[in-house]
């Protein structure tokens, strides 16, 4: 494995040549002594939201994360000196991995130098989540969170595609290092008829009715207020009409008789009309037997170049 001082130097170099994304940071941290990991492979997104899970175990280092201030005291191996020297983040703002004490087995990661993106083509934003209290609850990584020794440290990455895309992480280290994180995400988005209508814009007008005095019987009517609405213009409101097709990965399906269900592409070869996809979003047995409907795993739909 690689010394933490060398991991920091490699990350500093990465920072200077285009920036450090979440996957790039994790990949280099996996080089540390005693760190092991597993991750989910190729997967279909939930529309434009894509998920991956990474489990990290560490038997030697505790690794903690923070956004340090410039005055944060740190210890680094400075140029030309193999001993750790006391300095500050402000004096070495490019620092990524550091210690806060010369002894001990706790490393710190400077999140100020890490972008919340997956640096690939196309580049997309990503949320770095960790387990929260309660079953299946997650929250964003915060200052002071750590990878604890002897435990399984769970990470959930949620990528946000802006359209149907094939998203290849493809982060591999040079120099023969046996670290490669390269799952594939396939996002999709339905295509709908883009319809519009003109909607009136109203203005409320307050009408005040004053009390009236009747002298013949020396009485007053009760005053009151009411509101009238006046149309002062119109605005255009856009909404989705009929489903026209589906964009999935780098492919487009140009008919509306299509659905995504349980990571499968479902296609009907007849007009399915206003079908309830919650209950009947998959092929029925008789539709398959007649060749009127097919189901294909999403990962088989997109051919990777």
Residue pairs with C-beta under 8 A, 6 or more apart in sequence:
1 31
1 32
1 33
1 34
1 35
2 10
2 31
2 32
2 33
2 177
3 33
4 32
4 61
4 97
4 99
4 107
5 76
5 77
7 28
7 29
7 31
7 32
7 97
8 76
8 95
8 96
8 97
8 98
10 28
11 20
11 24
11 25
11 28
11 96
11 97
11 113
12 94
12 95
12 96
14 20
14 24
14 28
15 94
15 96
15 113
16 94
18 119
19 115
19 119
20 96
20 113
20 114
20 115
21 114
21 115
21 117
21 118
21 119
21 123
21 126
22 114
22 115
22 116
22 117
22 118
22 126
22 128
22 157
23 118
23 119
23 120
23 157
23 169
23 171
23 181
24 119
24 171
25 96
25 109
25 114
26 37
26 54
26 155
26 181
27 171
27 173
27 179
27 181
28 173
29 35
29 63
29 97
29 109
30 36
30 37
30 56
30 179
31 173
31 177
31 179
32 58
32 60
32 61
32 63
32 107
33 60
33 61
34 58
34 59
34 60
34 61
34 149
35 56
35 57
35 58
35 60
35 61
35 63
35 147
36 56
36 57
36 58
36 59
37 54
37 55
37 56
37 57
38 54
38 55
39 52
39 53
39 54
39 55
39 181
39 183
40 51
40 52
40 53
40 54
40 183
41 183
41 184
42 183
42 184
42 185
42 186
42 299
43 50
43 51
43 52
43 183
43 184
43 185
43 186
43 263
43 299
44 185
44 186
44 188
44 260
44 263
44 298
44 299
45 51
45 159
45 161
45 185
45 186
45 187
45 188
47 187
47 188
47 189
47 260
48 160
48 161
48 162
48 163
48 164
48 187
48 188
48 189
49 158
49 159
49 160
49 161
49 187
50 158
50 159
50 160
50 161
50 167
50 185
50 187
51 156
51 157
51 158
51 159
52 156
52 157
52 159
52 183
52 185
53 154
53 155
53 156
53 157
54 154
54 155
54 156
54 157
55 152
55 153
55 154
55 155
56 147
56 152
56 153
56 154
56 155
57 150
57 151
57 152
57 153
58 147
58 148
58 149
58 153
59 149
59 150
60 105
60 149
61 105
61 106
61 107
61 147
61 149
62 105
62 106
62 107
62 146
62 147
62 148
62 149
63 106
63 107
63 108
63 109
63 146
63 147
64 106
64 107
64 108
64 109
64 144
64 145
64 146
64 147
65 108
65 109
65 111
65 141
65 143
65 144
65 145
65 146
66 108
66 109
66 110
66 111
66 143
66 144
67 110
67 111
67 112
67 143
68 74
68 89
68 108
68 110
68 112
69 89
70 88
70 89
70 90
70 93
71 88
71 89
71 90
72 88
72 89
72 100
73 86
73 87
73 88
73 100
74 86
74 87
74 88
74 89
74 92
74 95
74 98
74 99
74 100
74 108
75 84
75 85
75 86
75 87
75 98
75 99
75 100
75 101
75 102
76 84
76 85
76 87
76 92
76 95
76 98
76 99
77 83
77 84
77 85
78 85
78 87
84 99
84 102
89 95
89 98
89 110
89 112
93 112
93 113
94 113
95 110
95 113
96 109
96 110
96 113
96 114
97 107
97 108
97 109
97 110
98 107
98 108
98 110
99 106
99 107
99 108
100 106
100 108
105 149
106 146
111 141
111 143
116 125
116 126
116 127
116 128
117 123
117 124
117 125
117 126
118 124
118 126
118 157
118 159
118 167
118 169
119 171
120 167
120 168
120 169
120 170
120 171
121 168
122 165
122 167
124 159
124 160
124 161
124 162
124 165
124 167
125 159
125 160
126 157
126 158
126 159
126 160
127 140
127 157
127 158
127 160
128 140
128 141
128 155
128 157
129 138
129 139
129 140
129 141
129 155
129 156
129 157
129 158
130 138
130 139
130 140
130 141
130 145
130 153
130 154
130 155
130 156
131 137
131 138
131 139
131 154
132 138
132 139
138 156
147 153
159 167
159 185
161 167
161 185
161 187
163 187
163 189
163 247
164 187
164 188
164 189
164 246
164 247
164 248
164 249
164 250
164 252
165 185
165 186
165 187
165 249
165 250
166 184
166 185
166 186
166 249
166 250
166 302
166 304
167 184
167 185
167 186
167 187
168 182
168 184
168 185
168 304
169 181
169 182
169 183
169 184
169 185
170 182
171 180
171 181
171 182
172 179
172 180
172 181
172 182
173 179
173 180
184 299
184 304
186 248
186 249
186 298
186 299
186 301
186 302
187 248
187 249
188 246
188 247
188 248
188 249
188 260
188 298
189 246
189 247
190 243
190 245
190 246
190 247
191 243
191 244
191 245
191 246
191 247
191 252
192 240
192 241
192 242
192 243
192 244
193 240
193 241
193 242
193 243
193 244
194 238
194 240
194 241
195 238
195 239
195 240
195 241
196 236
196 237
196 238
196 239
197 236
197 237
197 239
198 234
198 235
198 236
198 237
199 234
199 235
199 236
199 237
200 231
200 233
200 234
201 231
201 232
201 233
201 234
201 235
202 229
202 230
202 231
202 232
203 229
203 230
203 231
203 232
204 227
204 228
204 229
204 230
205 227
205 228
205 229
205 230
206 225
206 226
206 227
207 225
207 226
207 227
207 228
208 223
208 225
209 223
209 224
209 225
209 226
210 223
211 220
211 221
211 222
211 223
212 220
212 221
213 219
213 220
214 220
214 221
242 256
243 256
243 258
244 254
244 255
244 256
245 252
245 253
245 254
245 255
245 256
245 258
246 252
246 253
246 258
246 260
246 265
247 253
248 260
248 265
248 298
248 301
248 302
249 298
249 301
249 302
250 302
251 301
251 302
253 265
253 267
255 267
257 267
257 268
257 269
257 270
257 271
257 272
258 265
258 266
258 267
258 268
259 266
259 277
259 281
259 282
260 266
260 298
261 277
261 281
261 282
261 295
262 282
263 297
263 298
263 299
264 282
264 295
264 296
264 297
264 298
265 295
265 296
265 297
265 298
265 301
266 281
266 282
266 283
266 293
266 294
266 295
267 293
267 294
267 296
268 283
268 287
268 292
268 293
269 291
269 292
269 293
270 292
275 281
282 295
283 293
283 294
283 295
284 293
287 293
288 294
288 295
